[in-house]
Amino acid sequence: MITDDDLNALRGKIRSIVRQSVIAGRHATSSEDAARIQDQMVAASESTIMLDIVALLAKHDGKEVT
């Protein structure tokens, strides 16, 4: 079963990724650089988040993801 702790951990990871993206965008020298940096961070983080979601769903089904 997916617990509140599991969902809170996922929520925390997503918040951290968004926060990092915003901070990185603030250090850009132009709006184009900011958009590029944020896009790169989101693309790099997308697979991590998807793997976490798959692991949570597998846990819910009683399976283990390796």
N, C-alpha and C positions, 0 to 999 in steps of 0.2 A: 504494500500500500504506500502511496506517495504521501509523505507527512508534511506538516506545515514547515518543519525544519528543512526538508528537501526543497520546498518551494522558496523559502526564505534564502537559502543558499544560492539558488538559481537567480533570484531577484537581486541579491547582492552582487553576483558576478556581472549581471547585465548593467547594473548601476555603475560598477567600477569601470566597465568598458566605455560606457557613455561619458563618464567623468574624464577618463583618459583622452577620449576623442576631443572633448571640449577644451581641455587644457592644451593639447597639442595644437588645436586650431588657433588658440590664442597666441601661440608663439610664431604663427605664420606671418610673413611680411606682406601678404596681399590676400584678398578674399579668394582668389583662385587657388593660392597655396593652401589656405585653410580648408577649402572644399576638397582638394586633392588629398590632403593629410587625413581628413575625417573619413573620406571614402576608403582609403587604404586601411585605416584602422577597423572600420566596420567589416570590410571584406575579410581581413585577417581573423577577426573575432567571430564571424558568422559560423564557421565550422566548429569552433570550440563550443559555442552555445548549442548548436544542433546536436553535437555529441552528448552534451549534458542532458538535453531533453530526451534523447534516445535512451540514455542510461536510466533516467527516471522512469520512463515508460516500461523498460525492461524490468526494472525493480518492481514496478507495480504488477507485472505479469509473473513475477517470481523467477525471472531469468537473470543471468549475469552477463554483462557486456564486457568483453575483453578488448 
